[in-house]
Amino acid sequence: MLVPGHELEQRLQARDGDWLVQSAQLRQTAGFEFAGEADRLMAIVLAGCDGRRTLGELVNELARGLNTDPGIISPCLDVFRRLLQMGFLTSEQRLNSPLAS
């Protein structure tokens, strides 16, 4: 689940009557500030990190939407593990543990 104190910033460029994302940064705004590049797929999966589905379910859903094999998208799981370790995300298990109180 996404943790408060973070933002996703996109830089758009007008091209052929439409807006195209030129770059996107995921930024931690609370505590030790940190920013890293985020691609389109990462932004889509992050938007789904609302605590109702597992990350695996989100990856499978994204793969179905893109009509591709989940194995192509599953390498992004390592990135999400790092985001979890860095505090950008939290798991329901951590929120519900006695240590979270």
C-alpha positions in Angstrom: 0.0 0.0 0.0 1.3 3.5 -0.8 2.5 5.4 2.2 1.7 9.1 2.8 4.6 11.6 2.3 5.3 10.6 -1.3 4.5 12.1 -4.7 4.8 11.1 -8.3 5.8 14.0 -10.5 5.5 13.8 -14.3 6.9 16.1 -17.0 4.7 16.2 -20.0 5.4 17.5 -23.5 2.8 18.5 -26.1 3.1 16.5 -29.3 0.7 16.0 -32.2 -2.2 17.4 -30.2 -1.6 15.2 -27.2 0.4 15.2 -24.0 3.3 12.6 -23.8 5.1 11.8 -20.5 8.7 12.7 -20.9 9.8 11.7 -17.4 8.4 10.7 -14.1 9.9 10.8 -10.6 8.8 9.1 -7.5 9.7 11.4 -4.6 9.7 10.9 -0.8 8.7 14.2 0.7 8.8 13.4 4.4 11.9 12.8 6.3 15.0 12.0 4.3 14.1 13.2 0.8 14.8 10.8 -2.0 13.7 10.7 -5.6 14.0 8.0 -8.3 12.8 7.6 -11.9 9.5 5.8 -12.5 8.4 4.4 -15.8 4.8 4.1 -17.1 4.3 0.5 -15.9 5.6 1.3 -12.4 3.3 4.3 -12.1 0.3 2.2 -13.2 1.1 -0.6 -10.6 1.8 2.0 -7.9 -1.6 3.6 -8.5 -3.1 0.2 -7.8 -1.3 -0.2 -4.4 -4.3 0.5 -2.3 -4.1 -2.5 0.0 -7.0 -4.4 -1.7 -4.9 -6.6 -4.0 -1.5 -8.2 -3.7 1.4 -7.0 -5.8 1.2 -10.3 -7.7 -2.5 -9.7 -8.5 -1.6 -6.2 -9.7 1.1 -7.6 -12.0 -1.3 -10.2 -13.4 -4.0 -7.5 -14.0 -1.5 -5.3 -15.7 -0.3 -8.2 -17.9 -3.9 -9.0 -18.9 -4.5 -5.3 -19.7 -1.4 -5.2 -21.9 -2.1 -8.6 -23.4 1.3 -9.9 -22.4 2.7 -12.7 -20.2 3.0 -11.8 -16.5 6.6 -13.2 -16.7 7.6 -10.1 -18.8 6.3 -7.8 -16.1 7.3 -9.8 -13.0 11.0 -8.5 -12.9 9.4 -5.2 -11.6 8.7 -7.1 -8.4 12.4 -6.5 -7.4 11.8 -2.8 -7.7 8.7 -3.0 -5.6 10.6 -5.0 -2.9 13.1 -2.1 -2.8 10.3 0.5 -2.6 9.0 -1.5 0.4 12.4 -1.5 2.0 12.8 2.2 1.4 9.4 3.1 2.9 7.5 4.1 -0.2 5.2 1.1 0.3 4.0 -0.9 3.2 2.3 -4.2 3.4 -1.0 -5.0 5.1 0.9 -7.5 7.2 3.1 -4.7 8.5 0.1 -2.4 9.2 -1.7 -5.1 11.1 1.3 -6.3 13.1 1.6 -5.5 16.9 4.9 -3.7 16.1 3.0 -1.1 14.0 1.1 0.2 17.0 
